[in-house]
Amino acid sequence: MAYNVALHHHEKWNGKGYPSGLKGEGIPLCARIMAIADVFDAVSETRCYRAAMPMEQCFDIIRQGTGQDFDPLLAQVFLDIRPQVESIHAQVQ
């Protein structure tokens, strides 16, 4: 599973990701889940080169990528649990 996550979490639902150009359900489930988590983490946390984005913008990025970058079902589940995600995010700050 770790291999699939590491190798394929930059694949896109529409097939325009990398490294293999996998598409849709051809992307391992664990990598599709990690793709959402990775993008959310990348935009919601401060990096050495920029500040964290506001929560609304972080969720908008996931929403806008639904069906293109991200598995639409998994993205909707993530958006549906927004209160829990925000609660956990606030606890680790």
Contacts in CASP RR format, 6 or more apart in sequence:
PFRMAT RR
TARGET T0000
AUTHOR 0000-0000-0000
METHOD contacts of the structure
MODEL  1
MAYNVALHHHEKWNGKGYPSGLKGEGIPLCARIMAIADVFDAVSETRCYR
AAMPMEQCFDIIRQGTGQDFDPLLAQVFLDIRPQVESIHAQVQ
1 30 0 8 1.000
4 28 0 8 1.000
4 30 0 8 1.000
4 31 0 8 1.000
5 28 0 8 1.000
5 30 0 8 1.000
5 31 0 8 1.000
5 34 0 8 1.000
7 19 0 8 1.000
7 20 0 8 1.000
7 31 0 8 1.000
8 19 0 8 1.000
8 20 0 8 1.000
8 22 0 8 1.000
8 27 0 8 1.000
8 28 0 8 1.000
8 31 0 8 1.000
9 31 0 8 1.000
9 34 0 8 1.000
9 35 0 8 1.000
9 38 0 8 1.000
10 17 0 8 1.000
10 18 0 8 1.000
10 19 0 8 1.000
10 35 0 8 1.000
11 17 0 8 1.000
11 18 0 8 1.000
11 20 0 8 1.000
11 21 0 8 1.000
11 22 0 8 1.000
11 23 0 8 1.000
11 27 0 8 1.000
11 31 0 8 1.000
11 32 0 8 1.000
11 35 0 8 1.000
12 21 0 8 1.000
12 23 0 8 1.000
12 35 0 8 1.000
12 68 0 8 1.000
12 69 0 8 1.000
12 70 0 8 1.000
13 23 0 8 1.000
13 24 0 8 1.000
13 27 0 8 1.000
13 32 0 8 1.000
13 67 0 8 1.000
13 68 0 8 1.000
13 69 0 8 1.000
13 70 0 8 1.000
13 71 0 8 1.000
13 72 0 8 1.000
14 23 0 8 1.000
14 24 0 8 1.000
14 67 0 8 1.000
14 68 0 8 1.000
14 69 0 8 1.000
15 21 0 8 1.000
15 22 0 8 1.000
15 23 0 8 1.000
15 24 0 8 1.000
24 32 0 8 1.000
24 71 0 8 1.000
25 71 0 8 1.000
27 35 0 8 1.000
27 71 0 8 1.000
32 70 0 8 1.000
32 71 0 8 1.000
32 74 0 8 1.000
33 74 0 8 1.000
35 69 0 8 1.000
35 70 0 8 1.000
35 71 0 8 1.000
36 62 0 8 1.000
36 70 0 8 1.000
36 71 0 8 1.000
36 74 0 8 1.000
36 75 0 8 1.000
36 78 0 8 1.000
39 61 0 8 1.000
39 62 0 8 1.000
39 69 0 8 1.000
39 70 0 8 1.000
40 58 0 8 1.000
40 61 0 8 1.000
40 62 0 8 1.000
40 78 0 8 1.000
40 85 0 8 1.000
43 52 0 8 1.000
43 53 0 8 1.000
43 57 0 8 1.000
43 58 0 8 1.000
43 61 0 8 1.000
44 52 0 8 1.000
44 53 0 8 1.000
44 55 0 8 1.000
44 58 0 8 1.000
44 89 0 8 1.000
45 52 0 8 1.000
46 52 0 8 1.000
53 61 0 8 1.000
55 86 0 8 1.000
55 89 0 8 1.000
59 79 0 8 1.000
59 82 0 8 1.000
62 70 0 8 1.000
62 75 0 8 1.000
62 78 0 8 1.000
62 79 0 8 1.000
63 75 0 8 1.000
63 79 0 8 1.000
65 75 0 8 1.000
66 72 0 8 1.000
66 75 0 8 1.000
66 76 0 8 1.000
66 79 0 8 1.000
67 75 0 8 1.000
78 85 0 8 1.000
END
